């Protein structure tokens, strides 16, 4: 979470009939200087027939991509270990 910004943000609406748990162990940190600002939310969503990890990511424009990529890769490695399909949506601001 990034608390020092008045732009961006991430939200995910989940249907009430689905089980939803926030994955606190998976997160792209937004700490340090303002050139590393990213907001993200990682959820495990399931019902009786499926389980998915759903991520919402907002990387603030003009932020350092070289710092962001390894952090994202670390999160993806954690998701891979869970062996659950993952859906990532958001505005990563990489053209």
Biopython code that builds the backbone (N, CA, C, O; Angstrom):
import numpy as np
from Bio.PDB.StructureBuilder import StructureBuilder

atoms = [
    (1, "UNK", "N", (0.841, -1.178, 0.000)),
    (1, "UNK", "CA", (0.000, 0.000, 0.000)),
    (1, "UNK", "C", (0.881, 1.234, 0.000)),
    (1, "UNK", "O", (1.970, 1.248, 0.573)),
    (2, "UNK", "N", (0.389, 2.247, -0.645)),
    (2, "UNK", "CA", (1.135, 3.500, -0.741)),
    (2, "UNK", "C", (0.264, 4.597, -0.133)),
    (2, "UNK", "O", (-0.771, 4.953, -0.695)),
    (3, "UNK", "N", (0.673, 5.120, 0.989)),
    (3, "UNK", "CA", (-0.150, 6.095, 1.698)),
    (3, "UNK", "C", (0.230, 7.538, 1.431)),
    (3, "UNK", "O", (-0.448, 8.445, 1.914)),
    (4, "UNK", "N", (1.299, 7.783, 0.674)),
    (4, "UNK", "CA", (1.760, 9.152, 0.487)),
    (4, "UNK", "C", (1.445, 9.678, -0.906)),
    (4, "UNK", "O", (2.226, 10.446, -1.468)),
    (5, "UNK", "N", (0.312, 9.276, -1.470)),
    (5, "UNK", "CA", (-0.058, 9.709, -2.806)),
    (5, "UNK", "C", (-1.540, 10.067, -2.840)),
    (5, "UNK", "O", (-2.347, 9.509, -2.096)),
    (6, "UNK", "N", (-1.878, 10.998, -3.709)),
    (6, "UNK", "CA", (-3.287, 11.348, -3.877)),
    (6, "UNK", "C", (-3.796, 10.910, -5.249)),
    (6, "UNK", "O", (-4.854, 11.360, -5.688)),
    (7, "UNK", "N", (-3.050, 10.034, -5.929)),
    (7, "UNK", "CA", (-3.474, 9.479, -7.215)),
    (7, "UNK", "C", (-3.354, 7.968, -7.158)),
    (7, "UNK", "O", (-2.704, 7.406, -6.276)),
    (8, "UNK", "N", (-4.007, 7.318, -8.135)),
    (8, "UNK", "CA", (-3.892, 5.864, -8.248)),
    (8, "UNK", "C", (-4.769, 5.144, -7.262)),
    (8, "UNK", "O", (-5.782, 5.670, -6.801)),
    (9, "UNK", "N", (-4.372, 3.942, -6.947)),
    (9, "UNK", "CA", (-5.116, 3.101, -6.021)),
    (9, "UNK", "C", (-5.546, 1.818, -6.690)),
    (9, "UNK", "O", (-5.605, 1.727, -7.916)),
    (10, "UNK", "N", (-5.846, 0.828, -5.874)),
    (10, "UNK", "CA", (-6.259, -0.484, -6.370)),
    (10, "UNK", "C", (-7.464, -0.933, -5.568)),
    (10, "UNK", "O", (-7.487, -0.820, -4.343)),
    (11, "UNK", "N", (-8.454, -1.437, -6.263)),
    (11, "UNK", "CA", (-9.615, -2.036, -5.624)),
    (11, "UNK", "C", (-10.099, -3.199, -6.466)),
    (11, "UNK", "O", (-10.028, -3.145, -7.694)),
    (12, "UNK", "N", (-10.590, -4.245, -5.828)),
    (12, "UNK", "CA", (-11.119, -5.411, -6.533)),
    (12, "UNK", "C", (-12.461, -5.750, -5.906)),
    (12, "UNK", "O", (-12.542, -5.984, -4.700)),
    (13, "UNK", "N", (-13.501, -5.778, -6.703)),
    (13, "UNK", "CA", (-14.815, -6.190, -6.245)),
    (13, "UNK", "C", (-14.931, -7.700, -6.397)),
    (13, "UNK", "O", (-14.579, -8.254, -7.439)),
    (14, "UNK", "N", (-15.424, -8.362, -5.356)),
    (14, "UNK", "CA", (-15.578, -9.809, -5.372)),
    (14, "UNK", "C", (-17.029, -10.141, -5.033)),
    (14, "UNK", "O", (-17.585, -9.644, -4.054)),
    (15, "UNK", "N", (-17.618, -10.982, -5.854)),
    (15, "UNK", "CA", (-19.002, -11.403, -5.642)),
    (15, "UNK", "C", (-19.154, -12.061, -4.267)),
    (15, "UNK", "O", (-18.303, -12.847, -3.851)),
    (16, "UNK", "N", (-20.234, -11.737, -3.573)),
    (16, "UNK", "CA", (-20.446, -12.216, -2.204)),
    (16, "UNK", "C", (-20.469, -13.735, -2.092)),
    (16, "UNK", "O", (-20.158, -14.272, -1.028)),
    (17, "UNK", "N", (-20.828, -14.437, -3.155)),
    (17, "UNK", "CA", (-20.922, -15.894, -3.095)),
    (17, "UNK", "C", (-19.557, -16.574, -3.197)),
    (17, "UNK", "O", (-19.465, -17.794, -3.059)),
    (18, "UNK", "N", (-18.507, -15.806, -3.435)),
    (18, "UNK", "CA", (-17.163, -16.372, -3.556)),
    (18, "UNK", "C", (-16.391, -16.182, -2.254)),
    (18, "UNK", "O", (-16.575, -15.197, -1.538)),
    (19, "UNK", "N", (-15.535, -17.137, -1.971)),
    (19, "UNK", "CA", (-14.644, -17.019, -0.811)),
    (19, "UNK", "C", (-13.447, -16.185, -1.236)),
    (19, "UNK", "O", (-12.877, -16.412, -2.304)),
    (20, "UNK", "N", (-13.064, -15.221, -0.408)),
    (20, "UNK", "CA", (-11.979, -14.306, -0.761)),
    (20, "UNK", "C", (-11.073, -14.104, 0.445)),
    (20, "UNK", "O", (-11.530, -13.844, 1.558)),
    (21, "UNK", "N", (-9.776, -14.231, 0.188)),
    (21, "UNK", "CA", (-8.792, -14.029, 1.248)),
    (21, "UNK", "C", (-7.647, -13.192, 0.703)),
    (21, "UNK", "O", (-7.093, -13.511, -0.349)),
    (22, "UNK", "N", (-7.287, -12.128, 1.404)),
    (22, "UNK", "CA", (-6.144, -11.324, 0.994)),
    (22, "UNK", "C", (-4.861, -12.086, 1.315)),
    (22, "UNK", "O", (-4.713, -12.645, 2.402)),
    (23, "UNK", "N", (-3.932, -12.102, 0.350)),
    (23, "UNK", "CA", (-2.655, -12.778, 0.518)),
    (23, "UNK", "C", (-1.618, -11.766, 0.997)),
    (23, "UNK", "O", (-0.924, -11.149, 0.188)),
    (24, "UNK", "N", (-1.519, -11.602, 2.289)),
    (24, "UNK", "CA", (-0.608, -10.612, 2.867)),
    (24, "UNK", "C", (0.851, -10.965, 2.615)),
    (24, "UNK", "O", (1.709, -10.083, 2.629)),
    (25, "UNK", "N", (1.145, -12.245, 2.384)),
    (25, "UNK", "CA", (2.518, -12.666, 2.135)),
    (25, "UNK", "C", (3.011, -12.358, 0.730)),
    (25, "UNK", "O", (4.200, -12.493, 0.441)),
    (26, "UNK", "N", (2.104, -11.946, -0.139)),
    (26, "UNK", "CA", (2.477, -11.575, -1.504)),
    (26, "UNK", "C", (2.162, -10.101, -1.677)),
    (26, "UNK", "O", (1.005, -9.689, -1.585)),
    (27, "UNK", "N", (3.198, -9.308, -1.927)),
    (27, "UNK", "CA", (3.001, -7.873, -2.075)),
    (27, "UNK", "C", (4.247, -7.237, -2.670)),
    (27, "UNK", "O", (5.369, -7.607, -2.324)),
    (28, "UNK", "N", (4.046, -6.294, -3.551)),
    (28, "UNK", "CA", (5.142, -5.489, -4.072)),
    (28, "UNK", "C", (5.285, -4.304, -3.130)),
    (28, "UNK", "O", (4.380, -3.473, -3.052)),
    (29, "UNK", "N", (6.402, -4.206, -2.410)),
    (29, "UNK", "CA", (6.527, -3.122, -1.432)),
    (29, "UNK", "C", (6.607, -1.750, -2.089)),
    (29, "UNK", "O", (7.190, -1.588, -3.161)),
    (30, "UNK", "N", (6.020, -0.785, -1.434)),
    (30, "UNK", "CA", (6.093, 0.602, -1.872)),
    (30, "UNK", "C", (6.708, 1.388, -0.732)),
    (30, "UNK", "O", (6.020, 2.086, 0.012)),
    (31, "UNK", "N", (8.006, 1.260, -0.616)),
    (31, "UNK", "CA", (8.732, 1.911, 0.471)),
    (31, "UNK", "C", (9.886, 2.703, -0.111)),
    (31, "UNK", "O", (10.259, 2.524, -1.271)),
    (32, "UNK", "N", (10.431, 3.554, 0.684)),
    (32, "UNK", "CA", (11.599, 4.311, 0.242)),
    (32, "UNK", "C", (11.211, 5.543, -0.536)),
    (32, "UNK", "O", (10.161, 6.139, -0.296)),
    (33, "UNK", "N", (12.065, 5.927, -1.476)),
    (33, "UNK", "CA", (11.838, 7.172, -2.218)),
    (33, "UNK", "C", (10.596, 7.089, -3.093)),
    (33, "UNK", "O", (10.076, 6.006, -3.362)),
    (34, "UNK", "N", (10.139, 8.240, -3.525)),
    (34, "UNK", "CA", (8.912, 8.295, -4.325)),
    (34, "UNK", "C", (9.085, 7.690, -5.706)),
    (34, "UNK", "O", (8.096, 7.558, -6.426)),
    (35, "UNK", "N", (10.302, 7.313, -6.117)),
    (35, "UNK", "CA", (10.466, 6.673, -7.423)),
    (35, "UNK", "C", (10.183, 5.176, -7.354)),
    (35, "UNK", "O", (10.433, 4.461, -8.324)),
    (36, "UNK", "N", (9.666, 4.685, -6.223)),
    (36, "UNK", "CA", (9.334, 3.270, -6.086)),
    (36, "UNK", "C", (7.882, 3.077, -5.671)),
    (36, "UNK", "O", (7.562, 2.087, -5.013)),
    (37, "UNK", "N", (7.000, 3.998, -6.038)),
    (37, "UNK", "CA", (5.610, 3.941, -5.606)),
    (37, "UNK", "C", (4.813, 2.958, -6.458)),
    (37, "UNK", "O", (4.733, 3.090, -7.679)),
    (38, "UNK", "N", (4.227, 1.973, -5.784)),
    (38, "UNK", "CA", (3.363, 0.997, -6.437)),
    (38, "UNK", "C", (2.300, 0.580, -5.425)),
    (38, "UNK", "O", (2.577, 0.427, -4.235)),
    (39, "UNK", "N", (1.092, 0.402, -5.920)),
    (39, "UNK", "CA", (-0.005, -0.054, -5.081)),
    (39, "UNK", "C", (-0.483, -1.374, -5.649)),
    (39, "UNK", "O", (-0.634, -1.518, -6.862)),
    (40, "UNK", "N", (-0.722, -2.338, -4.770)),
    (40, "UNK", "CA", (-1.115, -3.650, -5.258)),
    (40, "UNK", "C", (-1.917, -4.400, -4.218)),
    (40, "UNK", "O", (-1.796, -4.165, -3.016)),
    (41, "UNK", "N", (-2.740, -5.309, -4.713)),
    (41, "UNK", "CA", (-3.611, -6.122, -3.878)),
    (41, "UNK", "C", (-3.635, -7.518, -4.473)),
    (41, "UNK", "O", (-3.915, -7.679, -5.661)),
    (42, "UNK", "N", (-3.344, -8.532, -3.664)),
    (42, "UNK", "CA", (-3.301, -9.926, -4.104)),
    (42, "UNK", "C", (-4.348, -10.700, -3.303)),
    (42, "UNK", "O", (-4.315, -10.713, -2.072)),
    (43, "UNK", "N", (-5.280, -11.348, -4.016)),
    (43, "UNK", "CA", (-6.369, -12.082, -3.380)),
    (43, "UNK", "C", (-6.398, -13.521, -3.871)),
    (43, "UNK", "O", (-6.065, -13.799, -5.023)),
    (44, "UNK", "N", (-6.800, -14.440, -2.985)),
    (44, "UNK", "CA", (-7.130, -15.794, -3.399)),
    (44, "UNK", "C", (-8.648, -15.895, -3.386)),
    (44, "UNK", "O", (-9.289, -15.714, -2.350)),
    (45, "UNK", "N", (-9.210, -16.186, -4.550)),
    (45, "UNK", "CA", (-10.661, -16.227, -4.717)),
    (45, "UNK", "C", (-11.041, -17.643, -5.126)),
    (45, "UNK", "O", (-10.429, -18.228, -6.019)),
    (46, "UNK", "N", (-12.064, -18.190, -4.460)),
    (46, "UNK", "CA", (-12.424, -19.579, -4.742)),
    (46, "UNK", "C", (-13.900, -19.838, -4.484)),
    (46, "UNK", "O", (-14.603, -19.051, -3.848)),
    (47, "UNK", "N", (-14.334, -20.974, -5.005)),
    (47, "UNK", "CA", (-15.615, -21.568, -4.644)),
    (47, "UNK", "C", (-15.408, -23.084, -4.670)),
    (47, "UNK", "O", (-14.265, -23.536, -4.605)),
    (48, "UNK", "N", (-16.453, -23.867, -4.761)),
    (48, "UNK", "CA", (-16.306, -25.315, -4.722)),
    (48, "UNK", "C", (-15.566, -25.874, -5.941)),
    (48, "UNK", "O", (-14.990, -26.959, -5.858)),
    (49, "UNK", "N", (-15.569, -25.161, -7.063)),
    (49, "UNK", "CA", (-15.016, -25.727, -8.295)),
    (49, "UNK", "C", (-13.744, -25.063, -8.810)),
    (49, "UNK", "O", (-13.148, -25.567, -9.763)),
    (50, "UNK", "N", (-13.305, -23.957, -8.224)),
    (50, "UNK", "CA", (-12.090, -23.302, -8.711)),
    (50, "UNK", "C", (-11.417, -22.488, -7.624)),
    (50, "UNK", "O", (-12.029, -22.104, -6.627)),
    (51, "UNK", "N", (-10.134, -22.238, -7.851)),
    (51, "UNK", "CA", (-9.359, -21.318, -7.023)),
    (51, "UNK", "C", (-8.451, -20.527, -7.948)),
    (51, "UNK", "O", (-7.775, -21.102, -8.801)),
    (52, "UNK", "N", (-8.434, -19.202, -7.781)),
    (52, "UNK", "CA", (-7.562, -18.316, -8.549)),
    (52, "UNK", "C", (-6.897, -17.334, -7.597)),
    (52, "UNK", "O", (-7.436, -16.993, -6.544)),
    (53, "UNK", "N", (-5.717, -16.892, -7.995)),
    (53, "UNK", "CA", (-5.112, -15.730, -7.372)),
    (53, "UNK", "C", (-5.354, -14.566, -8.320)),
    (53, "UNK", "O", (-5.056, -14.655, -9.511)),
    (54, "UNK", "N", (-5.890, -13.483, -7.795)),
    (54, "UNK", "CA", (-6.191, -12.301, -8.594)),
    (54, "UNK", "C", (-5.398, -11.135, -8.001)),
    (54, "UNK", "O", (-5.453, -10.874, -6.799)),
    (55, "UNK", "N", (-4.666, -10.444, -8.866)),
    (55, "UNK", "CA", (-3.858, -9.314, -8.411)),
    (55, "UNK", "C", (-4.271, -8.050, -9.150)),
    (55, "UNK", "O", (-4.531, -8.076, -10.353)),
    (56, "UNK", "N", (-4.328, -6.966, -8.430)),
    (56, "UNK", "CA", (-4.515, -5.641, -9.014)),
    (56, "UNK", "C", (-3.267, -4.829, -8.709)),
    (56, "UNK", "O", (-2.841, -4.745, -7.557)),
    (57, "UNK", "N", (-2.677, -4.227, -9.745)),
    (57, "UNK", "CA", (-1.419, -3.493, -9.573)),
    (57, "UNK", "C", (-1.534, -2.124, -10.223)),
    (57, "UNK", "O", (-1.999, -2.002, -11.356)),
    (58, "UNK", "N", (-1.107, -1.094, -9.500)),
    (58, "UNK", "CA", (-0.968, 0.249, -10.063)),
    (58, "UNK", "C", (0.447, 0.737, -9.768)),
    (58, "UNK", "O", (0.795, 1.011, -8.620)),
    (59, "UNK", "N", (1.253, 0.841, -10.819)),
    (59, "UNK", "CA", (2.598, 1.404, -10.698)),
    (59, "UNK", "C", (2.507, 2.845, -11.142)),
    (59, "UNK", "O", (2.141, 3.131, -12.282)),
    (60, "UNK", "N", (2.836, 3.743, -10.252)),
    (60, "UNK", "CA", (2.726, 5.162, -10.557)),
    (60, "UNK", "C", (3.584, 5.518, -11.775)),
    (60, "UNK", "O", (4.667, 4.959, -11.945)),
    (61, "UNK", "N", (3.117, 6.437, -12.622)),
    (61, "UNK", "CA", (3.873, 6.812, -13.823)),
    (61, "UNK", "C", (5.247, 7.375, -13.464)),
    (61, "UNK", "O", (5.447, 7.952, -12.395)),
    (62, "UNK", "N", (6.170, 7.190, -14.376)),
    (62, "UNK", "CA", (7.532, 7.719, -14.246)),
    (62, "UNK", "C", (8.289, 7.150, -13.057)),
    (62, "UNK", "O", (9.262, 7.751, -12.600)),
    (63, "UNK", "N", (7.862, 6.012, -12.554)),
    (63, "UNK", "CA", (8.580, 5.360, -11.473)),
    (63, "UNK", "C", (9.668, 4.469, -12.071)),
    (63, "UNK", "O", (9.624, 4.162, -13.262)),
    (64, "UNK", "N", (10.615, 4.063, -11.286)),
    (64, "UNK", "CA", (11.767, 3.307, -11.733)),
    (64, "UNK", "C", (11.370, 1.873, -12.094)),
    (64, "UNK", "O", (11.076, 1.071, -11.208)),
    (65, "UNK", "N", (11.362, 1.550, -13.385)),
    (65, "UNK", "CA", (10.979, 0.219, -13.858)),
    (65, "UNK", "C", (12.006, -0.821, -13.414)),
    (65, "UNK", "O", (11.641, -1.948, -13.079)),
    (66, "UNK", "N", (13.282, -0.452, -13.409)),
    (66, "UNK", "CA", (14.344, -1.395, -13.025)),
    (66, "UNK", "C", (14.178, -1.863, -11.576)),
    (66, "UNK", "O", (14.567, -2.985, -11.253)),
    (67, "UNK", "N", (13.617, -1.043, -10.710)),
    (67, "UNK", "CA", (13.350, -1.457, -9.333)),
    (67, "UNK", "C", (12.061, -2.273, -9.232)),
    (67, "UNK", "O", (11.945, -3.158, -8.385)),
    (68, "UNK", "N", (11.102, -1.970, -10.096)),
    (68, "UNK", "CA", (9.791, -2.620, -10.043)),
    (68, "UNK", "C", (9.839, -4.076, -10.521)),
    (68, "UNK", "O", (9.252, -4.951, -9.884)),
    (69, "UNK", "N", (10.524, -4.342, -11.624)),
    (69, "UNK", "CA", (10.502, -5.667, -12.255)),
    (69, "UNK", "C", (10.954, -6.779, -11.299)),
    (69, "UNK", "O", (10.254, -7.787, -11.199)),
    (70, "UNK", "N", (12.077, -6.653, -10.598)),
    (70, "UNK", "CA", (12.464, -7.745, -9.684)),
    (70, "UNK", "C", (11.448, -7.977, -8.556)),
    (70, "UNK", "O", (11.258, -9.110, -8.114)),
    (71, "UNK", "N", (10.810, -6.920, -8.102)),
    (71, "UNK", "CA", (9.794, -7.065, -7.058)),
    (71, "UNK", "C", (8.577, -7.824, -7.589)),
    (71, "UNK", "O", (8.021, -8.678, -6.897)),
    (72, "UNK", "N", (8.170, -7.510, -8.812)),
    (72, "UNK", "CA", (7.057, -8.230, -9.431)),
    (72, "UNK", "C", (7.440, -9.691, -9.653)),
    (72, "UNK", "O", (6.639, -10.588, -9.386)),
    (73, "UNK", "N", (8.649, -9.935, -10.136)),
    (73, "UNK", "CA", (9.103, -11.313, -10.354)),
    (73, "UNK", "C", (9.109, -12.113, -9.050)),
    (73, "UNK", "O", (8.771, -13.297, -9.049)),
    (74, "UNK", "N", (9.489, -11.477, -7.948)),
    (74, "UNK", "CA", (9.468, -12.160, -6.653)),
    (74, "UNK", "C", (8.035, -12.582, -6.301)),
    (74, "UNK", "O", (7.811, -13.701, -5.841)),
    (75, "UNK", "N", (7.077, -11.692, -6.518)),
    (75, "UNK", "CA", (5.671, -12.029, -6.252)),
    (75, "UNK", "C", (5.213, -13.177, -7.139)),
    (75, "UNK", "O", (4.505, -14.074, -6.680)),
    (76, "UNK", "N", (5.608, -13.153, -8.394)),
    (76, "UNK", "CA", (5.208, -14.223, -9.313)),
    (76, "UNK", "C", (5.832, -15.559, -8.916)),
    (76, "UNK", "O", (5.208, -16.605, -9.092)),
    (77, "UNK", "N", (7.042, -15.536, -8.388)),
    (77, "UNK", "CA", (7.659, -16.765, -7.874)),
    (77, "UNK", "C", (6.854, -17.330, -6.706)),
    (77, "UNK", "O", (6.673, -18.544, -6.610)),
    (78, "UNK", "N", (6.370, -16.462, -5.817)),
    (78, "UNK", "CA", (5.540, -16.913, -4.698)),
    (78, "UNK", "C", (4.222, -17.504, -5.190)),
    (78, "UNK", "O", (3.747, -18.502, -4.647)),
    (79, "UNK", "N", (3.634, -16.895, -6.210)),
    (79, "UNK", "CA", (2.395, -17.412, -6.790)),
    (79, "UNK", "C", (2.651, -18.769, -7.435)),
    (79, "UNK", "O", (1.852, -19.692, -7.279)),
    (80, "UNK", "N", (3.746, -18.893, -8.147)),
    (80, "UNK", "CA", (4.080, -20.158, -8.824)),
    (80, "UNK", "C", (4.180, -21.304, -7.818)),
    (80, "UNK", "O", (3.755, -22.420, -8.115)),
    (81, "UNK", "N", (4.734, -21.045, -6.640)),
    (81, "UNK", "CA", (4.859, -22.076, -5.609)),
    (81, "UNK", "C", (3.500, -22.574, -5.130)),
    (81, "UNK", "O", (3.371, -23.722, -4.703)),
    (82, "UNK", "N", (2.490, -21.713, -5.200)),
    (82, "UNK", "CA", (1.141, -22.105, -4.780)),
    (82, "UNK", "C", (0.458, -23.001, -5.817)),
    (82, "UNK", "O", (-0.515, -23.685, -5.498)),
    (83, "UNK", "N", (0.957, -23.001, -7.044)),
    (83, "UNK", "CA", (0.402, -23.796, -8.142)),
    (83, "UNK", "C", (-1.093, -23.545, -8.332)),
    (83, "UNK", "O", (-1.897, -24.469, -8.453)),
    (84, "UNK", "N", (-1.431, -22.252, -8.353)),
    (84, "UNK", "CA", (-2.808, -21.807, -8.558)),
    (84, "UNK", "C", (-2.792, -20.825, -9.724)),
    (84, "UNK", "O", (-1.912, -19.966, -9.782)),
    (85, "UNK", "N", (-3.746, -20.927, -10.661)),
    (85, "UNK", "CA", (-3.778, -19.949, -11.756)),
    (85, "UNK", "C", (-3.873, -18.523, -11.216)),
    (85, "UNK", "O", (-4.505, -18.272, -10.190)),
    (86, "UNK", "N", (-3.232, -17.598, -11.929)),
    (86, "UNK", "CA", (-3.172, -16.207, -11.482)),
    (86, "UNK", "C", (-3.640, -15.277, -12.591)),
    (86, "UNK", "O", (-3.289, -15.456, -13.758)),
    (87, "UNK", "N", (-4.428, -14.292, -12.220)),
    (87, "UNK", "CA", (-4.890, -13.248, -13.122)),
    (87, "UNK", "C", (-4.365, -11.924, -12.584)),
    (87, "UNK", "O", (-4.603, -11.581, -11.426)),
    (88, "UNK", "N", (-3.656, -11.187, -13.419)),
    (88, "UNK", "CA", (-3.112, -9.886, -13.022)),
    (88, "UNK", "C", (-3.755, -8.813, -13.881)),
    (88, "UNK", "O", (-3.773, -8.914, -15.107)),
    (89, "UNK", "N", (-4.280, -7.791, -13.234)),
    (89, "UNK", "CA", (-4.886, -6.670, -13.933)),
    (89, "UNK", "C", (-4.379, -5.375, -13.306)),
    (89, "UNK", "O", (-3.981, -5.351, -12.141)),
    (90, "UNK", "N", (-4.398, -4.324, -14.075)),
    (90, "UNK", "CA", (-4.026, -3.058, -13.497)),
    (90, "UNK", "C", (-3.424, -2.113, -14.521)),
    (90, "UNK", "O", (-3.520, -2.316, -15.732)),
    (91, "UNK", "N", (-2.820, -1.106, -14.002)),
    (91, "UNK", "CA", (-2.149, -0.088, -14.817)),
    (91, "UNK", "C", (-0.703, -0.061, -14.359)),
    (91, "UNK", "O", (-0.371, 0.555, -13.346)),
    (92, "UNK", "N", (0.150, -0.734, -15.112)),
    (92, "UNK", "CA", (1.544, -0.886, -14.721)),
    (92, "UNK", "C", (2.400, 0.225, -15.318)),
    (92, "UNK", "O", (3.565, 0.372, -14.951)),
    (93, "UNK", "N", (1.840, 1.001, -16.225)),
    (93, "UNK", "CA", (2.526, 2.166, -16.822)),
    (93, "UNK", "C", (3.876, 1.805, -17.424)),
    (93, "UNK", "O", (4.872, 2.494, -17.206)),
    (94, "UNK", "N", (3.895, 0.715, -18.185)),
    (94, "UNK", "CA", (5.079, 0.348, -18.959)),
    (94, "UNK", "C", (4.625, 0.279, -20.412)),
    (94, "UNK", "O", (3.802, -0.563, -20.773)),
    (95, "UNK", "N", (5.163, 1.166, -21.241)),
    (95, "UNK", "CA", (4.775, 1.191, -22.653)),
    (95, "UNK", "C", (5.658, 0.271, -23.468)),
    (95, "UNK", "O", (5.482, 0.161, -24.681)),
]
sb = StructureBuilder()
sb.init_structure("model")
sb.init_model(0)
sb.init_chain("A")
sb.init_seg("    ")
for serial, (resi, resn, name, xyz) in enumerate(atoms, 1):
    if name == "N":
        sb.init_residue(resn, " ", resi, " ")
    sb.init_atom(name, np.array(xyz, "f"), 0.0, 1.0, " ", f" {name:<3s}", serial, name[0])
structure = sb.get_structure()
